[in-house]
Amino acid sequence: MNDMALTPNVPQYWEILYEEGRDDWDLGETTPALLEFFEHSSCPKTGNVFVPAAGRGWDADAWAKRGHNVVAVDFCSSAFDALEKLSDSNSNLTALNTDMFLLNMYDGKARMKQFDIIYDYFSFNSVHPGRRDECVEMWLRMLKNDGLLIGFFCPLGDEKYGETPPYSISKDELEVRFKGIFEIKEKIVPKKSIKDRTGRDRAGREEIWLLRKIL
Ligand SMILES: C[S@@+](CC[C@H](N)C(=O)[O-])C[C@H]1O[C@@H](n2cnc3c(N)ncnc32)[C@H](O)[C@@H]1O
């Protein structure tokens, strides 16, 4: 298949990256910055968690092992198979193989009720910039009133969007997109930002934003 003809909007695009080992965002373990965040005083101790675009599910599994009920979604079979294996051995973790943009709490799927927490790591930054509003709308559908969005945003920057994900985003753009929809409660700079497998450093380009749904 000619992957140049595909966009990140379709699972086949991601399938090729996973199959060819070009999944350089995948660390093969829980994101160290998430483990650091678990120790932070602002990290919620309870609440069910929705993880969109969960990939192989390392982070979703970590939330579930911390005691939260977690629903994690990925539409790419390679990622989903690994995520499903983790969910087989963790009763707190439910894996869904579907397009996150199609989800809403009225679609009759098991456990599709609104969540206390959304954990977004490399999901918003993977969505094509033209679909960012849709992503915010999906968060609103999935989150309870007053619910908490925990966004690990990376790479932060003002440079023009690259041609491939993860697409950079400026802090100004994030603030504009969230205005009147989410209240920005806190911004945390993780100490444990790491290099990805291609050696690109995330330090200084990654922040954890805690956003309270107010709409
Ligand atoms: C850059 S990866 C990040 C995966 C994971 N968050 C992590 O850090 O390992 C992006 C993931 O989003 C998934 N994805 C992209 N668009 C999606 C959509 N509309 N619905 C569900 N999954 C999607 C891809 O299949 C891929 O696994």
The ligand as an SDF file (V2000), in Angstrom:
LIG
                    3D

 27 29  0  0  0  0  0  0  0  0999 V2000
    1.4390    8.6690   18.4370 C   0  0  0  0  0  0  0  0  0  0  0  0
    0.4700    7.2670   18.8520 S   0  0  0  0  0  0  0  0  0  0  0  0
    0.3250    7.4650   20.6230 C   0  0  0  0  0  0  0  0  0  0  0  0
   -0.1330    6.2170   21.3150 C   0  0  0  0  0  0  0  0  0  0  0  0
   -0.1380    6.2840   22.8430 C   0  0  0  0  0  0  0  0  0  0  0  0
   -0.8850    7.4100   23.3690 N   0  0  0  0  0  0  0  0  0  0  0  0
    1.2720    6.2650   23.3440 C   0  0  0  0  0  0  0  0  0  0  0  0
    1.7580    7.2640   23.8750 O   0  0  0  0  0  0  0  0  0  0  0  0
    1.9240    5.2290   23.1720 O   0  0  0  0  0  0  0  0  0  0  0  0
   -1.1140    7.6860   18.2730 C   0  0  0  0  0  0  0  0  0  0  0  0
   -2.1210    6.5430   18.4200 C   0  0  0  0  0  0  0  0  0  0  0  0
   -3.3960    7.0820   18.1600 O   0  0  0  0  0  0  0  0  0  0  0  0
   -4.1650    6.1240   17.4970 C   0  0  0  0  0  0  0  0  0  0  0  0
   -5.2190    6.8910   16.8510 N   0  0  0  0  0  0  0  0  0  0  0  0
   -5.0690    7.9340   15.9850 C   0  0  0  0  0  0  0  0  0  0  0  0
   -6.2640    8.4120   15.6230 N   0  0  0  0  0  0  0  0  0  0  0  0
   -7.1910    7.6550   16.2630 C   0  0  0  0  0  0  0  0  0  0  0  0
   -8.6110    7.6590   16.2710 C   0  0  0  0  0  0  0  0  0  0  0  0
   -9.3050    8.5260   15.5510 N   0  0  0  0  0  0  0  0  0  0  0  0
   -9.2410    6.7580   17.0530 N   0  0  0  0  0  0  0  0  0  0  0  0
   -8.5480    5.8600   17.7850 C   0  0  0  0  0  0  0  0  0  0  0  0
   -7.2010    5.7840   17.8090 N   0  0  0  0  0  0  0  0  0  0  0  0
   -6.5330    6.6880   17.0400 C   0  0  0  0  0  0  0  0  0  0  0  0
   -3.1750    5.4520   16.5680 C   0  0  0  0  0  0  0  0  0  0  0  0
   -3.6200    4.1870   16.1510 O   0  0  0  0  0  0  0  0  0  0  0  0
   -1.9280    5.3880   17.4510 C   0  0  0  0  0  0  0  0  0  0  0  0
   -1.8710    4.1870   18.1600 O   0  0  0  0  0  0  0  0  0  0  0  0
  1  2  1  0
  2  3  1  0
  2 10  1  0
  3  4  1  0
  4  5  1  0
  5  6  1  0
  5  7  1  0
  7  8  2  0
  7  9  1  0
 10 11  1  0
 11 12  1  0
 11 26  1  0
 12 13  1  0
 13 14  1  0
 13 24  1  0
 14 15  1  0
 14 23  1  0
 15 16  2  0
 16 17  1  0
 17 18  1  0
 17 23  2  0
 18 19  1  0
 18 20  2  0
 20 21  1  0
 21 22  2  0
 22 23  1  0
 24 25  1  0
 24 26  1  0
 26 27  1  0
M  CHG  2   2   1   9  -1
M  END
$$$$
